[in-house]
């Protein structure tokens, strides 16, 4: 057994080594967190903001003939007695550096009921870049922008139901986008919570149009309220 000083020195050496090991582990963890935070910031950073597009929207009542002329060669939906047909148009200027694989969603909402309207026809000079449907990214958009409530559907008894269509635009140079929205007469709609939709009569002041920009991995870049 060595002198007491030797034993104390050995203990201090072991403690020092352990502190160095702990310090290295902490440093690695800090760097990992910093890299993850940095990557998430870069990944979720919009390639441009809505101000670059200067988007605008119009909405008006239309007859079947007017809607058909505006949508040609796409077929306009036929309104039955008591239905209301509206024609919408969203325009923007193409960004100087278009994003890759991102999409725009055009959403029409009834502000009274927070229900998504049913867009039934869409036209653009780039027919390959527009379509109708919905997307899981809209739910994340609603979480960030409460005024979008209803854009992604609604919950009934623990299940999620999606009704109505939004306009999907996959190219930033596809504007202007023209679309038709049909509001069926309330008397003809079977009232089910699972299949809720806004019905006629509806006023222009009741409706909101939003443009939502979602990235290629479903990340929400931004949402802009264009009217309503």
N, C-alpha and C positions, 0 to 999 in steps of 0.2 A: 504494500500500500504506500502510495507516494505522500508527500507532504500536503498539508491542507491547501496551500496555494495552488498546487497542481490540480487538485480536484475541483477547486473553484473555477480555475481557468478552463477546465474541460467542460464543466456545466455551462459556462458562459459561451463557449464555442458552439455547443449544441443548441443553445437558445438562439444564438445569432444565426445559425444555419436555418433553424425553423422559421425565424422571422423573415429571412430572405426568401424562403420557400413560400410563405404566406404572402409576402409582398408581390412575388411573381404571379401567384394565383390571382390576387386582387387586381394586379395590373392587366392580366389577360382578360379577366371579367369586364373590367372597365373598357378596355379596347373593344371587346366583343359587343358590349352595349352601345358604345359610340358608333361602331360600324353599322349595327342594326338600325339605330336611330337615323344615321346618315343615309342609309339605303332607303328606309321608309320615306324620309323626306324627299329624296330624289325621285323615288318611284311614284309618289303621290303628288308631286309638283306638277301643276298644269303646264302644258307646253305654251299656252297663252291664256289670257283672261277673256271674259265676255266683252270687255270694252274693245278688243281688237276686231271682233266681228260686227259690232254696232247693229245687232239683230233687231228686227221689228216684226210685229204681227198685226194682222187685220182679221176680222171675223164679221160675217154678215149673213142674214137670212138669204136663202136662194131657192128658186124653183128648180124642179128637176131639169128643165131645159137649160137654165143658167149654169147649174152645176155640171151638166154633161158637156157644155161648151168649154168650161174652164178646165175640165179634167181630160178632155179628149186626148188620146184615144182610150183612156181608162173609163170604165162604166161608172156612172154615178148611181148611188143607191136610190131605189124607188120609194118615195114617202107614201104611206097609206093615209087614209083619212085620219086627221088629228095629229099626225106626225109633224115634226119640224125638221127641216133640212137646212144646214148651215155650211157655208163655204169659208174655209180659213186659208190664210197665206202667211208664210214665214219667210223672211228674206234676211240675208246677211252678206257681208263682203268676205271673200275668201281670205284666210290668213296668209301672210307672206311665207310662213314655214308650216305647212300642214302637218298635223300629228299623224302618226302611223298606227293603223288598226284601232283607232278610237272611234266612237260613235256619238251621234247626237240623238236625243229622244225629244220629240215634240209631244207635250202632254196637254190635254184639255180637261179641266176639272170644273165640276159644279161646286161652287164655293158654299152653297147652302147645305148640301148633303155630304160634301167631301167624297163624292163618287167620281170615278173616271168616266168621261164620255166615250162613246163607241165610234171611233174613226173607222170608216168603212171603205174609203178610197183615197189614194194618194197619187200625185203625179209630180215628176221633176224632169228636167231636160236630160238628167242622168237616171233613166229608169232602173239601171242595175244597182243604184245606190240607195234606193228607198224601199221601204216595206212597212208592214203593220205587225204589231205584236206587243210583247212586254219583255221585261228583263229583270233579273234579280238585283242588278245594280240600282234600280229605281228604289228598292227598299232601303238601301243604304243612303240614297239621296234624301228620302223622307226622314230618316233618322237625323240627318244634318240640317235639313230645311223643313221645319214643321209646317210651313205654309203649303208644302207639297202633299200633305196628308191625303191619302186616297189614290195617289199616283201608282202605287204598287199593289193595290188590292186592299182587302180587309180581312180581319180575323173573325171567325165564327166558331164558337165552341172548341177552341184550341186548334182549329185548322185554318190554313191560309187560302183564301179564294181570290182569284184574279179575274176580273170582268172588264170588258171594254178593251179597245186597242189604242196603242200609242203609235206615233209615226217614228220609225227608225231610219236614220240617215247615216250611211257609212262613209260618205265622202264630204269633205269640207267645201267642195266647189259645186255641190248639188243644188244650191239655192238658186232661185226661189222654189219653195216647196208648197204645192197647193193640195188641199185635202178637204174631204167632205165628212161632216159629222151628222149622224141621224139621231134625233131624240124621239123615241116612239111614244105614242099616246099612252098616258097612264092607264087608261081603261083596258088596253090590250096587253099590258105587262103583268105576268104572274108575280105577285109580291113574294119573293123568297130572299132571306138574308144572304144566302149563299150566292145568289145571282143578282145582286143589287146593281142598278144602273140608273142614271138620271133620266127622267122622262119629261115629255112636254106636258104643260107649257113651260118654257124657259125663256128668260130674257137675256139679252147680250150682257147686261151688267152682272148677271149671275155667274158668268164664266171666266175662267182664268186660263191663260196659255203660258206655258213655261218651256224653256229650252234647257235641257240637261245634257251636260258633257261627261261621258264616262269613258275611262281609259280601257286599254286592251285586256287588262286583268280584272276588270270590274271596279276599279277604283273610281270614286266620284271626284271629278276635277272641280266642277262648279255647276250651279243651277241658276238660271236667270228668269225672273218674272217679266214676261213681255207685255202682257195686258191683264187687266182684271185685279 
